Amino acid sequence: MAHSLEHLVVRHTRRLPSPTGPAGDGTAVARRFDAALMTAGFKLSTELIERLSGLTEATVVGTAVRTLATVRELVGDHVRHNVYFVDFPANVPDTLDFWTACLAEALDDGDGRAGTVDQLRAGVLDLLSLPSYGRYQHTYEEMLAVHDELIAAAGDRLTVLHLGADADTEVTALYLALAGSTAPLGEEHLRDLAVLAEHGADGPQPEVIPVRENRAVVNAARIRVGAAPLFDTVTDVLRLACALADGDVTLREPTRFRALSRPHRRALLAGLDAVVAASPAKLSDVSAHGEAWKRLGERLHPHEYPHWPHAAEVFAVARGERRAPSFDSRVEEMLVRGDVAGAAELLASHAPGRLFRALDRLLRGAAGGEEREAVLAAVERAAPEVSGRVVLSVREHVQNRAGGSGGARRVFVNREGKAWVTDDARPPLEDSDRRRVIEVLDAETRRRLPSPERLLIDPDVLDVALPLSGRAASAGLGVLPRGSVSPVEGELLRFFTYWRQARYTTDLDLSALVLDADYSTVTWLSYTALTDVEGRHSGDITEAPDGASEFIDLRLGAVRGTFIVPQVHVFSGEGFDEVAEGFFGFMLREGEQRGRPFEPRTVRMKSDLRGPGRVALPLAFRRDDEGRWHAHWLHLYLRGAPSANRVEGHRVTIAVVMRALLGRTHLTVRHLVALMEESGAKTTLWDGRTVPEGPVTYIGLERPEGLAPGSRVLTPENLRDLLPA
């Protein structure tokens, strides 16, 4: 199996495909492999050690080299994390003392003295221009030399790598899981699906591919190997054309279509012709992406293929030469006339998913009890035809529509994680309507959920938000979907960010804002406030063509406040979507643990920074009434300013976003577990040590060792499989 495919399996499943090779005695090398993994916070399962021990040393070494590279990248240990202050977190100076020292060094520096003096004479000094500021003053090796070895602690993270099936089985299973996902995938998962689809295009295929973006990626792979693409709407054809042009299959951004080969043109036009011939009504979907169809037509040359006349009709509609009113326009006309009941009936009969998405508007627009009853009756009839993800999404929406709108704020988060807040001017829904809708949705979800005899549940997974969209979380290690809440146990909390510029000098800044229970600012840590609340900033790096890291250290017991909000700002240069590499994470340590600024075994979370805007808010930390801390997962990006973003300038905006988002109730794993219990499942909360003898359905943050054969395992990596179809 290609090493890249093995890498994907390990990263997505925490399983190592069963290694193959000549028999031998690899026991000693396997033990060294395990020890090396433990320095990165991973270890081999007992089964995996036994498997490796029966292979030759050379085979084990090759497996170890590849696997260590994968897990080190997962945790962020594949790069060198240097710091500005060589012995951070010790001896971080007071902010004023630091700037004074930088100025003194500039005046003592023969090369830089003249420029500094000129600035002082002019009465304005650019502190960031001081020669010693923002640039590493020591090598990575010199930094390592001043730090003691990390002392292992019981709280250090230890992620177990399990023995998988043979390579082909693992790769096929991962392909089927991603292609058949009921929730949209994030960008990284879509890229991985493209690799897997290319490999498995002529092998087993999922019974259904419910997410259209996934279907486009699979179709692109199928057409490249000569297999027939899968179409049932004209938009499927457009998405495939975007995939072949390396464009945006979500159709949010315009794609610049390239010249297509004749076989690809024929496949696209034949697909269009077949879709429209089977259902001419599907021409109504064309107008939604009319400009894209016009541009694609310039590349497909449909006039050269008169034997596919129905394909030509698509482009006639796009050019406005043929009228094909969209389904949405018909619904809109009925709503404008005030025919809410008729619109609900039309949606229930022809587009039940759209009925559910329009439910709030329909209930608000109903003129009286009879019209509301007609809408609710339509929902009850249509529920079995709506995807499980939409059922759960509407359930989450409706549970957050209680009460009036006076003074309420509404937070919007788009598919890219960009957030904004506005006043909620919507009138409230009737409580009786809300309760009835919730009962219908819960009954439908309960009907579709599996009925396992035995559920083994890690208590820490109960407050993990359901992954209703793969775009509600960034790629990485230990990352949970937006809206999840997870416990934080440790004395020292250390944030880190790393970036490597692609083309231009780039300065990202790590900061942490502390808020009180009313979301008012208590203090912050940044390059403008190096020390406070027993916290320390590692120093600002402004130039690092080979990559740069910044850290913030906090002793949780010393924090005066309720919230800690770490954030990464683009001060200058490339944005998060433009840098060659960028990620954020946090570590937890015990009070007496030493070690380097970055110790992979203490990393609890590492997520990629890829999103719009110039301010990233990965997560926040909240202290409850009993003094315990919890992580609240955000995965948000704020627009910010084009340059010079600082924590001081975004305090109010961040407080408003935090108040709105944390005031929202998300559907969590707890909700689905409760529904399965109502259907008769017997639930046991896992104690973290022992596992039952027989097969179970396990839901948790990490897979335990020793589960009986036949057990079903659901962890954050595949939690989407818990969502009913």
C-alpha positions, 0 to 999 in steps of 0.5 A, spaced: 500 500 500 502 506 498 505 510 504 500 516 503 494 511 504 497 508 510 498 515 513 490 517 511 488 510 515 492 512 521 490 519 521 483 518 520 482 511 524 488 511 529 489 504 526 495 502 523 493 497 517 496 490 519 503 490 517 506 485 512 513 482 511 517 476 512 517 473 519 522 474 524 524 477 531 522 484 531 520 484 539 526 489 541 525 494 535 517 494 536 519 496 544 523 501 541 518 503 536 513 504 542 518 508 546 519 513 541 511 513 540 510 515 547 515 521 547 509 524 542 504 522 546 502 515 542 503 508 544 502 501 540 496 497 543 498 490 545 495 487 539 499 491 535 506 490 539 505 482 538 504 483 530 510 487 529 514 482 534 513 477 529 516 481 523 523 482 521 527 488 524 527 491 517 520 491 516 518 494 523 523 499 522 520 501 516 513 501 519 516 505 525 519 511 521 512 512 517 508 512 523 512 516 527 512 521 521 504 521 521 503 522 529 508 527 529 505 531 524 498 530 527 500 533 534 504 538 531 511 535 532 514 535 525 516 542 526 521 546 530 518 550 535 523 556 538 521 561 542 523 569 543 525 568 550 530 562 550 528 560 557 520 561 557 516 560 561 522 562 566 524 570 566 519 573 561 520 580 563 515 586 564 513 589 558 516 596 559 522 593 562 522 589 555 521 595 551 526 599 554 532 593 553 530 593 546 531 600 545 538 600 549 540 595 545 538 599 539 542 605 541 548 600 543 548 597 536 552 601 531 548 599 525 541 600 528 543 606 532 542 612 527 535 610 525 533 609 532 536 616 534 532 619 528 526 616 530 527 619 537 528 626 534 522 626 530 518 624 536 515 617 534 519 611 535 516 604 531 518 599 537 517 594 532 523 596 528 528 595 533 533 591 531 533 586 536 525 585 536 521 580 533 527 575 531 530 569 534 536 571 538 538 564 539 538 557 535 533 552 536 539 547 539 541 553 544 534 554 546 533 546 547 540 546 551 537 551 557 531 546 558 530 540 562 527 534 560 520 533 561 518 529 567 512 524 565 506 525 569 500 521 570 496 526 566 500 526 560 496 524 553 497 517 551 493 516 544 493 508 543 494 506 536 490 499 534 492 494 530 487 494 523 485 489 518 489 488 512 491 495 508 486 494 502 480 493 507 482 499 511 483 503 505 476 501 502 473 502 509 475 509 510 473 510 503 466 508 504 465 511 510 468 518 507 464 517 501 457 515 504 458 520 510 451 523 511 454 530 513 458 534 509 466 534 510 471 539 511 476 541 506 481 536 508 477 530 509 474 532 502 482 532 499 483 525 503 476 523 499 479 525 493 485 521 494 481 515 496 476 515 491 482 515 485 485 509 489 478 505 489 474 508 483 473 501 480 472 497 487 466 497 492 462 503 492 457 506 497 450 504 496 448 512 496 452 518 497 448 523 500 452 529 500 453 532 493 460 535 494 462 528 496 459 525 490 462 530 485 469 528 488 467 521 487 465 522 480 471 526 478 475 520 480 471 515 477 471 519 470 479 519 470 479 511 471 473 511 465 468 509 470 461 512 469 459 518 473 453 518 478 448 523 476 441 525 478 441 532 478 443 537 473 447 540 479 451 534 480 454 535 473 456 542 474 459 540 481 463 534 477 465 540 472 468 544 478 472 538 480 475 536 474 477 544 474 480 543 481 475 548 483 470 549 488 465 543 488 460 547 494 459 552 488 460 558 493 466 560 489 466 561 482 470 556 478 475 558 472 473 552 467 479 550 463 479 546 456 476 539 457 478 533 454 473 530 449 472 524 453 470 529 459 466 533 455 462 527 452 461 524 459 458 531 462 454 532 456 451 525 456 450 525 463 446 532 462 442 529 457 440 523 461 438 527 467 433 532 463 430 526 459 428 523 465 426 529 468 425 535 464 423 539 471 430 538 473 431 544 468 429 549 474 435 548 478 439 551 472 437 558 474 440 558 481 447 557 478 446 560 471 453 564 470 457 558 472 453 554 466 454 559 461 462 559 463 461 551 462 458 552 456 463 555 453 468 549 454 463 544 453 461 546 446 454 543 446 452 545 439 457 540 437 453 534 439 446 534 436 444 527 438 444 530 446 439 535 445 436 535 452 443 537 454 443 543 450 436 545 453 440 546 460 444 552 456 438 555 453 435 556 460 442 559 463 442 564 457 435 566 458 432 563 451 428 558 455 424 559 461 424 554 467 421 557 473 425 554 479 421 550 484 423 555 490 420 561 485 414 557 485 414 557 493 416 564 494 410 566 489 405 562 494 408 565 500 407 572 497 400 571 496 399 569 503 398 562 502 402 559 507 398 552 507 399 551 500 406 552 500 407 547 506 403 542 502 407 543 495 414 543 499 412 536 503 410 533 496 416 535 492 421 537 497 421 535 504 428 537 506 426 544 504 420 544 508 424 543 514 429 548 512 423 553 511 419 551 517 420 557 522 418 562 516 412 558 515 410 558 522 411 565 523 408 567 517 401 563 518 395 567 519 392 563 524 391 556 528 388 553 522 394 555 517 399 553 523 396 546 523 396 545 516 404 546 517 405 542 522 401 536 519 405 537 513 411 536 517 409 530 520 407 527 513 414 529 511 418 527 516 420 520 514 423 523 507 427 528 510 435 526 512 437 525 519 442 530 519 436 535 517 432 532 522 437 533 527 439 540 525 432 543 525 431 540 532 437 544 534 434 550 531 427 549 534 430 548 541 433 555 541 427 558 539 424 559 546 422 565 549 421 572 546 426 576 542 427 582 546 434 584 547 436 577 544 442 576 539 443 572 533 449 569 531 451 566 524 456 562 522 457 560 515 460 554 512 467 557 512 467 558 520 466 566 519 462 569 524 457 575 525 452 577 530 446 581 529 439 583 533 434 577 533 428 581 531 424 574 529 417 573 533 417 567 538 414 561 536 408 558 539 410 554 545 405 549 543 408 548 536 415 548 538 413 542 543 409 538 537 415 539 532 420 537 537 416 531 539 415 529 531 423 530 530 425 526 536 420 520 534 423 520 527 430 520 530 429 514 535 425 510 529 432 511 525 437 510 530 440 503 531 438 499 538 444 496 541 443 491 546 449 494 550 452 501 550 458 503 553 459 510 554 465 515 556 462 520 560 466 525 557 463 524 550 456 526 552 457 533 551 460 533 545 456 536 539 453 532 534 457 533 527 452 535 523 457 538 518 464 536 517 465 544 517 464 545 524 471 543 526 478 544 523 482 538 522 487 536 527 488 532 533 483 532 539 478 537 535 471 537 537 465 540 533 463 547 534 459 547 540 462 541 544 464 542 551 470 538 554 473 538 561 480 541 562 484 537 567 491 540 569 494 546 573 498 549 567 494 551 560 499 553 555 497 555 548 501 555 542 501 557 535 505 556 529 506 558 522 510 558 516 509 563 510 508 562 503 510 568 499 510 574 503 513 576 510 507 574 515 506 576 522 501 572 526 500 574 533 498 569 539 493 572 544 489 570 550 483 575 553 480 574 560 473 575 561 468 575 567 462 572 568 458 578 564 463 578 558 467 584 560 474 584 560 479 583 566 486 582 562 489 579 556 496 577 555 499 578 548 506 582 545 503 588 548 502 585 555 507 579 556 505 578 564 499 578 568 495 573 572 501 569 573 501 568 565 507 569 560 507 570 553 513 567 549 515 573 545 513 576 539 516 573 532 515 578 526 520 575 521 521 567 520 521 565 513 522 558 516 517 558 521 515 561 527 512 559 534 509 563 539 506 560 546 502 563 552 503 560 559 497 560 564 496 557 571 489 556 571 488 557 579 491 564 578 486 567 573 481 572 575 475 571 571 470 566 568 473 565 561 479 565 557 479 566 550 485 564 546 486 567 539 490 568 533 491 575 529 494 576 523 498 583 524 501 583 517 502 579 511 498 572 509 492 570 511 490 563 514 488 561 508 494 563 504 500 561 509 504 555 507 502 552 514 498 554 520 496 551 526 493 552 534 493 548 540 494 547 547 497 543 552 496 541 559 501 540 564 502 539 572 505 544 576 512 541 577 513 539 570 518 542 566 520 540 559 521 544 552 516 550 551 513 544 546 512 537 549 508 533 544 505 528 550 502 534 553 498 536 547 491 535 548 489 539 542 492 541 535 488 544 529 489 547 523 488 554 522 484 555 515 479 560 514 477 567 512 478 573 516 484 576 520 482 573 527 481 566 529 478 564 535 479 556 536 476 555 542 474 558 549 475 556 556 470 557 562 470 556 569 464 553 572 461 555 579 465 549 582 471 552 580 472 547 574 474 549 567 471 546 561 473 547 553 468 550 549 469 549 542 468 555 537 472 554 530 470 561 528 474 567 524 472 574 525 473 579 519 478 583 523 482 589 520 486 588 513 493 589 518 495 591 525 490 586 528 491 586 536 487 583 542 485 590 544 481 592 538 477 586 538 475 585 545 468 588 544 466 584 538 469 577 541 465 578 547 459 579 543 460 573 539 462 569 545 455 571 549 451 569 543 454 563 541 455 560 548 448 562 549 446 557 544 444 550 546 447 545 541 445 538 540 450 533 543 451 525 544 447 525 550 441 527 546 442 521 541 444 516 547 437 518 551 433 516 545 437 510 544 435 508 552 428 510 551 428 504 545 431 499 550 439 500 550 442 498 556 447 503 558 454 503 562 458 509 563 465 507 562 470 507 568 476 508 564 479 501 566 475 495 565 471 493 559 465 488 558 466 481 556 461 481 550 460 486 544 458 493 545 457 499 542 462 504 545 462 511 544 467 515 547 473 520 546 478 514 544 477 507 543 479 503 549 483 496 549 480 490 550 473 491 547 470 484 545 470 482 537 464 485 534 464 491 538 462 497 534 466 503 536 465 511 535 470 516 537 470 523 534 474 521 528 467 517 526 462 520 530 458 522 524 457 515 523 452 515 529 447 520 525 441 516 522 441 516 515 
